[in-house]
Structures are given as structure tokens and as C-alpha cells.
Amino acid sequence: MMKKFISKIVKFLVIIILFIVTVNYVGDSAKLFHPDYVKKIARLLINKSNVTNISNYDERLLQKEIISQIKTAPDILVLGSSRVKAINSEFFKDKKLRNHFVSGATLEDIIAIYQMNISKRIIPKEIILGVDPWIFNEHNGQFRWKVLKNEYYKFMRQPEQTEFIDYDKLEQLFSLSYFQVSLRNLPRVLTGKDQPVATKSKSNLHNIKLSDGSHVYGDVYMNVGIEVVNKRAEQYCRGEVYSLGDFNSISDKKMAEFNKLIQNILDKKNKVNFCTFAISSISI
């Protein structure tokens, strides 16, 4: 009797686990298991289309996909976090710009994306480099850069590290929190309404990624009242400062890596602009 009961419990648990895994794989709210999503975005951008109807996806894989298809260098290359994502071609009417921002960019991200451009021999004469405080913090808690780890190690002249199993992705396949958002996304996946859409517009209800790689916030986010803005600011101030935990001093290691990057840019006779918070900059 007990064996039958245990057997039923085990079967029930297996069914539940399979259901969670299936929803997480198919609904896939962050597009972890569907790389074609990123390729579609890249293809539209390369064909000089702006793209909307895009949600969570791996921004680092997108940069890798775009750079793999680019054949010519822009006049200006933008590297950094989301704080520089609004820098677009309209700032430089007579120059061609390409923005390679990734959210929460660390020094490893910036170096890796720079290295990909070097490998393709498409380095421009001018680089706008977003400098955020957390890039000098060894304890910033950021690991997303590991998607581009081999490019980073190549620039640093360190051995590449190969992992046969992506444990972070495997964890999300069984995650209950990922299940919740993927379940909500499932109807859009099944109806095909979650796919990226090309647009000529530079404004929309929702976010738009412009063909130069920059980002335009949607009207839903931008057109809010002062009360909402104040509430968001208060919530941010009450929380922990982004990626600055245990930041007591500038890391010597990170500073050395930063100096190596800047020296490499200067050795190629290129100009670099340091941009902080997308509102001020200095050039060397």
C-alpha cells in the first residue's frame, strides 16, 4: 500500500517537473533557449531597420551576432552600459555611429566587445566609452559578461575557458520564478505575438531599438506624471546602490585592465571620449 502511494507521489512530482520545464522552455521569457530570437533582431538591425516588440533577451549575444555580420567600421563606436544607450546617430549628423551598449556593462563586457571589433578589423577612429563606478569594483556581483568571456580573455591574453554545461541556464529551466514569467509569456509565444517587428518609427508605445544599436524608451515608460517619477526616485534611493556593494576603494586590478584598454585604443591612434551618466564627457 505504501509503495503504491509513494509511486503515485513520484509520478505526480515528475509530471509537475515536466510541466515546469516545458513552460520554461517554450514560454522562455528571457529567450534563454531560443537563440533564433536574437538572430532575428540582429538581421533586422543589419538591414537598417528599427526594431520594436522586443522584450527580455541576451543583449551580449546580440552584440556578438551583430559584430559577426558587420563588414565596415562606423565613424563612432559607443561602448558601455544602459546609461549610454540613448546616444544615437542624431547626435552626430555627419557621422555614422554604432552603439554596442549592454545593460549593467562591466569592464569585462566593454573589453570583450572592443576585442570583437578588433578581431573583425572594424575599429573606428572615435570611441565613446561609458565609465560607470561599478566597473572599478571587483565585488560588483555581475556575471553576465561571461557570455563573452573568451573575447575578454583573448584581449587580456589569458587562456580561454570552456564550459560544456551552462549551469545558469540549466537552473532557469527548473526555476519556479522563471516559470511564473514564462507562463505569462506563453500565450504570446503560441500566437507568435512575441516576435521582433521592423519599424520605420522612432517612437512607439513600447521600446524601440534603432538600427544604429541605440535605444528609445516607449511612451508607456516616458510619458508618466511627476508623482510616478518621484516615487521611482525614492524607491531607488532606499535600495542598495547598483553593483557598489563592498566598494571601499578602486580595484588595482580593474584599474590596470582599464588602463590597458585605453592604451590599446590610443596605440591605434584612435580618439576616446569618457562619458559619465550620458551627460558629460572628456576626451583624450
C-alpha positions in Angstrom: 0.0 0.0 0.0 2.8 2.4 1.0 4.7 1.6 -2.2 1.7 2.4 -4.4 1.3 5.7 -2.5 5.0 6.6 -2.9 4.8 5.6 -6.6 1.8 7.9 -7.2 3.6 10.8 -5.4 6.7 10.3 -7.5 4.6 10.2 -10.8 2.8 13.3 -9.7 6.1 15.1 -9.0 7.6 14.0 -12.3 4.5 15.4 -14.1 4.8 18.7 -12.2 8.5 19.0 -13.0 8.0 18.2 -16.7 5.2 20.8 -16.8 7.5 23.5 -15.3 10.4 22.5 -17.6 8.1 22.6 -20.7 6.6 26.0 -19.8 10.1 27.5 -19.0 11.4 26.2 -22.3 8.5 27.2 -24.6 7.4 30.4 -22.8 11.1 31.3 -22.3 10.5 34.9 -21.1 14.2 35.8 -21.4 14.8 33.9 -24.6 17.5 31.7 -23.0 16.6 28.7 -25.0 15.7 30.3 -28.3 18.9 31.9 -29.9 17.0 32.5 -33.1 15.2 35.4 -31.4 18.5 37.3 -31.1 19.4 36.4 -34.7 16.1 37.9 -35.9 16.8 41.2 -34.1 20.3 41.3 -35.5 19.2 40.6 -39.0 16.6 43.5 -38.9 19.2 45.9 -37.4 21.8 44.9 -40.0 19.2 45.6 -42.7 18.9 49.2 -41.3 15.5 48.6 -39.7 14.5 49.9 -36.3 13.1 47.1 -34.1 10.2 47.0 -31.7 8.1 44.4 -29.9 11.2 43.1 -28.2 11.4 42.0 -24.6 14.0 40.2 -22.5 16.8 38.7 -24.5 20.6 38.2 -24.1 22.0 41.6 -25.1 25.5 40.3 -25.2 24.7 37.5 -27.6 23.0 40.2 -29.8 26.2 42.2 -29.9 28.2 39.1 -30.8 25.7 38.3 -33.6 25.7 41.9 -35.0 29.5 42.2 -35.0 29.8 38.9 -36.7 27.8 40.3 -39.7 29.3 43.8 -39.9 31.8 44.5 -42.7 32.6 48.2 -42.3 33.6 50.3 -39.3 31.4 53.2 -38.2 32.9 56.7 -37.5 32.0 56.4 -33.9 31.6 53.4 -31.6 29.7 53.6 -28.3 30.6 51.1 -25.5 29.2 50.9 -22.1 26.1 50.2 -20.0 22.4 51.2 -20.4 23.5 54.7 -19.3 24.8 55.4 -22.8 22.1 53.6 -24.7 20.3 56.8 -25.7 23.4 58.1 -27.6 22.4 57.7 -31.3 23.2 58.9 -34.8 21.2 62.1 -34.4 23.9 63.4 -32.1 26.4 63.3 -35.0 24.6 64.2 -38.2 27.6 63.9 -40.4 29.0 60.7 -38.9 28.0 57.0 -38.8 27.5 55.7 -35.3 27.1 52.3 -33.8 26.0 51.8 -30.2 27.1 48.5 -28.5 25.7 49.1 -25.0 24.7 46.2 -22.8 22.7 46.6 -19.6 24.9 46.6 -16.5 28.1 46.5 -18.6 31.2 45.7 -16.6 34.8 46.3 -17.7 34.9 42.7 -19.0 31.9 43.4 -21.2 33.5 46.6 -22.7 36.8 44.9 -23.3 35.1 41.8 -24.9 33.0 43.9 -27.3 36.0 46.0 -28.1 38.0 42.9 -28.8 35.3 41.5 -31.2 35.6 44.7 -33.2 39.4 44.4 -33.2 39.1 40.8 -34.5 36.9 42.0 -37.3 39.2 44.9 -38.0 36.3 47.4 -37.8 37.6 49.7 -35.1 36.6 53.3 -35.8 38.7 56.4 -35.2 36.5 57.6 -32.3 35.1 55.7 -29.3 32.6 56.9 -26.7 33.3 54.9 -23.6 30.7 54.9 -20.8 32.5 54.9 -17.4 30.3 53.7 -14.5 31.6 53.5 -10.9 30.9 49.7 -10.7 33.4 48.9 -13.4 36.2 49.5 -10.9 34.5 47.4 -8.2 35.8 43.8 -8.1 32.7 42.9 -6.0 30.1 44.3 -8.3 28.3 41.0 -8.4 27.9 41.0 -12.2 28.4 37.7 -14.1 26.5 38.4 -17.4 29.8 39.3 -19.0 30.8 35.6 -19.0 28.7 35.1 -22.2 31.6 37.0 -23.8 34.3 35.5 -21.6 36.5 34.1 -24.4 36.7 37.5 -26.1 37.6 39.1 -22.8 40.3 36.5 -22.1 41.7 37.0 -25.7 42.2 40.7 -25.1 43.8 40.0 -21.7 45.9 37.3 -23.3 44.6 34.7 -20.9 43.7 31.1 -21.8 40.1 30.7 -22.9 37.8 28.8 -20.5 35.4 26.3 -21.9 32.3 25.2 -20.0 30.4 22.3 -21.5 27.3 22.9 -19.4 25.7 26.3 -18.9 24.6 25.8 -15.3 22.9 29.2 -15.0 20.7 28.4 -18.0 20.0 24.9 -16.7 18.9 26.3 -13.3 16.4 28.6 -15.0 14.9 25.5 -16.7 13.7 24.3 -13.3 13.2 27.7 -11.7 9.7 28.5 -10.2 10.3 32.3 -10.5 11.2 31.8 -14.2 8.1 29.6 -14.6 5.8 32.4 -13.4 7.0 34.9 -16.0 7.3 32.3 -18.7 3.7 31.2 -18.1 2.5 34.7 -18.6 4.5 34.9 -21.8 3.3 31.6 -23.1 0.2 32.9 -24.9 2.2 35.4 -26.8 4.7 32.7 -27.9 2.0 30.4 -29.0 0.2 33.1 -31.1 3.5 34.5 -32.5 3.0 37.9 -30.9 6.3 37.9 -29.1 8.4 38.2 -32.2 10.5 41.3 -33.1 8.9 43.7 -35.6 10.7 46.0 -38.0 9.5 49.6 -37.9 10.5 52.9 -39.5 9.2 54.8 -36.5 11.5 56.2 -33.8 8.7 56.5 -31.2 6.2 53.9 -30.0 4.1 52.8 -27.1 6.9 50.3 -26.4 10.7 50.4 -26.5 12.5 50.6 -29.9 16.0 49.6 -30.7 17.2 51.8 -33.5 19.2 50.5 -36.4 22.4 52.1 -35.0 22.0 49.9 -31.9 20.8 52.7 -29.6 17.6 52.6 -27.5 14.5 54.7 -27.4 12.1 54.2 -24.4 8.5 53.7 -25.1 5.8 56.2 -24.4 4.4 54.0 -21.7 7.7 54.5 -19.8 8.4 58.1 -20.7 5.1 59.8 -20.5 4.4 59.4 -16.8 3.5 62.1 -14.2 5.9 63.7 -11.8 4.4 61.7 -9.0 5.5 58.4 -10.6 9.0 59.8 -11.3 9.3 60.9 -7.6 8.2 57.5 -6.4 10.7 55.7 -8.6 13.5 58.0 -7.4 12.5 57.4 -3.8 12.4 53.6 -4.3 15.9 53.7 -5.9 17.4 55.8 -3.1 16.0 53.5 -0.5 17.6 50.4 -2.1 21.2 49.3 -2.4 23.3 51.3 -4.9 23.6 49.3 -8.1 26.6 47.0 -8.1 28.5 49.0 -5.5 28.3 46.5 -2.6 31.6 46.2 -0.7 33.1 49.0 -2.8 35.6 50.6 -0.4 38.3 51.6 -2.9 39.1 51.4 -6.6 40.4 48.0 -7.6 44.0 48.0 -8.7 43.2 45.0 -10.9 40.3 46.8 -12.6 42.3 50.0 -13.0 45.1 48.1 -14.6 42.7 46.5 -17.1 41.1 49.8 -17.8 44.5 51.4 -18.5 45.4 48.5 -20.8 42.2 49.1 -22.8 42.7 52.8 -23.1 46.4 52.4 -24.1 45.3 49.9 -26.7 42.9 52.4 -28.2 45.5 55.2 -28.1 48.1 52.9 -29.7 45.8 52.6 -32.7 45.7 56.4 -33.0 42.1 56.5 -32.1 40.2 59.1 -30.0 38.4 58.1 -26.9 35.7 60.1 -25.1 34.9 59.2 -21.5 31.2 59.5 -20.8 29.7 59.5 -17.3 26.0 59.1 -16.9 25.5 60.1 -20.6 25.5 63.8 -19.7 29.2 64.8 -19.5 32.4 63.7 -21.2 36.1 64.3 -21.6 38.3 63.4 -24.5 41.9 62.2 -24.9 
